[in-house]
Amino acid sequence: MTDVSTLSLDELKKLQKDVAKAIESFEERARKKALAEADAVVRQHGFTIDQLFGKAPKATRAAVAPKYANPSDPSQTWTGRGRKPRWIIAELESGKTLEDMSI
């Protein structure tokens, strides 16, 4: 075992990176081994892992209802999230408030 108290900062940082890579590699090998063992047991019973556990459902996001509409063109809307559209910026600069454009 190396006496780390005699190492320079650069050597310690390199050692830290090497250890992190070694840990990651070890954990990946252990995960693959566990998965292979579980797969073997499941196959002995005539199933696959996907049949027993299924796949994780994909997360779906609900559409956000618009909060603001362009008074000049009501088809242009904004939910209030993200970057302000140009028409909102123009209306605000002309003296209107967000409340004036709320739906």
Secondary structure, 3 states (H helix, E strand, C coil): CCCHHHCCHHHHHHHHHHHHHHHHHHHHHHHHHHHHHHHHHHHHCCCCHHHHHCCCCCCCCCCCCCCEECCCCCCCEECCCCCCCHHHHHHHHCCCCHHHHEC
